[in-house]
Amino acid sequence: MAKAQIPETLLQECIHCGLCLTACPTYLTTGLESESPRGRLMLMDFIFQGIADPPMHHLETCLDCRACETACPSGVDYHKYFERYQKEKYALLPLPLIRRIGLKLVTSRSGLSAIFRIIALAQKLRILKLMAFFSDKFRGLPRISKTSFIKGSSSQYPAFREPRGAVAFFSGCVMDGLYADVHAATVRVLRWNGYTVDIPGDQTCCGALHQHTGGYSCLGGLLRKNIQAFREHDTIINNSAGCGAWMKAYGDIRFTTKIKDITEFLLGGDLISPVNRQHGWRIIYDAPCHLEHAQNITNAPAELLKIFGYEVAEFPESHICCGAAGAYVLTQPDSSADILKMKMADIGRAGKVNAIVTANPGCHLQLRKGCDLYAPGTAVWHICQALDNVYRLDAQYRKAFNLSN
């Protein structure tokens, strides 16, 4: 690997205090120093300086969850070094064919629609249920609808009550097909709170999966297309932690300042209080890494849930990655499975809950798989579903959106 322009302070910035160790999921599951943030910094430094040819598989198992950055007292921007390492690596090594095909698919609405229709048919014929019996890789999938959200939606939805303003909604790629019901709940919550919701049809994949897996050549085109699609809007609502984190890092400040996670947006406005907050539901909130560690949104989700009457169980391990990490669940299945098992054991110690709440599609899939394996009967909700569930206790809300009880 060619020598990169890395500051000589790479190792000097890390004071080797070890506070990152208890935040790093791979260190927690393996106990290996080489699987810790400070160990990986040393490996990257060796590579960049051309000092040695270290075992690179320890770098490949990094989830890039950035929990180490939140824990670090010295403010080491670990993800920047890791991103440089990945760029150097993929500059020398071509992307595997299956990965190139996958990244091409997520930018093609017709290609994704075809894939989701096949999955929906396989679910209807119970083929996936049979496959899940032989491999855990096929667990966790939600019930797929035949039509993605953006394909079955209007370009604009009017506000209810006195209009407070207009927002645009980013539907994404994978989430648009996997979790159309989450998008529908998000739009209902926004409309009920007085916002007109615009959904530009020419938006595209944000590029987060490309950034995570080495598809850097596509990023510029995706960035420009989304900036153009949302050029007329002042506020862009995002309900996917990974997409929101990456879009906030686009580099165009006129665009990035428009991006708002749904939780920070709702909590920052004049929220319409739900009619019935005495429902008695107890939940666990498991924070998506790219919401807490990348976007630094730590309090808003739990505060919203409490406003809506939920008893939020104490869960000190909420900040630790669940093992999904974008494509990590596919590229590092063994490590992902070990981390998920640890996560579910941590959740189990919090006691019985009605649901686990998250705010990212990859986390949703992973936690659903975890419940199938270790906590049968436990629901997994996106936070917008959790809010929508409480609003649904209001007969006016159900009537407004033609919802059943």
Steps between C-alpha positions, in 0.01 A plus 500: 500500500637840403609738770220745583521857615421422862600743778794386709276558800282199415625301797581806709133600498407167662613502863433125540275558801275207410169684546403397147528130579166467677325678211650283224278201416774294337729541800214409733432178310861394434708663776779557245700824505530476122119512484484825698511860373847572638629170364359578157652849508839337547434261210396789273805700602726207407328475162510870420863534602598189310662356813342157483235289335266433794211250508234705320209280601494682833420819308238324288300409812461866603134608480589870470232561764693798646413414860872532575485866395224573751700326774836657409616781736758615244254550216668261256304500171538126449258485209711740292803274526291193431347665195848585368605141553200378301563744216862387480394137502234532230732710285716188471240224515195480270163462666368143500248443221211423737563826683507701176168345398347574839607864496367537146165358608444743786520793258245342264136530604392247238770255610410536866130466423568173321703368794230595752227341287700177497543518879129570545414196287748283693334612824154425366611150396672454839830436325683748724358337809646170386835663418508664844469154653835407341679836531460795736599731213140492380348600832379848588344609173176697537192422297585653162231688309483467123543873450771719650395807693611759246340311211167478679505850651389844390753770425346715775286438808304785660530592866224448751391773741649846452796461259833576667721462199621266230773236516650261250537132579795281403382145426836334430553178308495181706276646770256621235425139409559320829318741729232676298280478812759696702505771234120514503500537879763776476293697251185460714680632808632800307162581347321466835747751641411752232758447226447467130728220380665513157655183358721581197484214253849561357684438828734202516710285735700717742822306442559380856530136392746601228709693750506205741590238242744673266273621220656845501478556125120534520483743791539826306210422268267399784589811697431732209171331415365533854612860535317577175188304607463695825622839376162670559458375857621651825455194724564137404367242746689174536389198705804280431799564727758375250361704210468811715858476627642464152284775349610737776857428388441581131722808525258754348402705805194643326374146466624337820338761724163401353528139622304427817447168668129454574565488877697823520246671274193396700653573838617840378148604394162549661410133527134397505457302822332159468152463650573180693836465672382249761545195282746323729746394229858435608773511236876490457657766280812371324686793347622464139872573487469756223235690693686512831866498400495659152210748531541551876126460555492333839203631700226583250376144427460397867346837588243460222413151616445623855281786377287237327456314827745215456688359793854495360699222667848578628743366244862610554621298199279692255806673353668172396450386140255218431725353228302612195725787382372527144639212295707366793235239574575357153875555480581389857213266594679318784609817678156654442332194654726511809426868554126446457506220758674735745247776424202273561651378829535864608139568399384194691641639824271804469194284568180440306403766246227543242744601229855598409506840329766611252534753218696339217406227249814289547457507877132414457586191295774393740292543814206319341735212426622517861144479633425204273803320642511609863178681597202355308189713525682829553409765244746733328376846406648796322457805722250647252290186537519543878368857472238400244379217727419748776339752267281213372334483842328827397182435298551829312844389386366167377218673316733756343719228350233232454671261742348203676514464880 
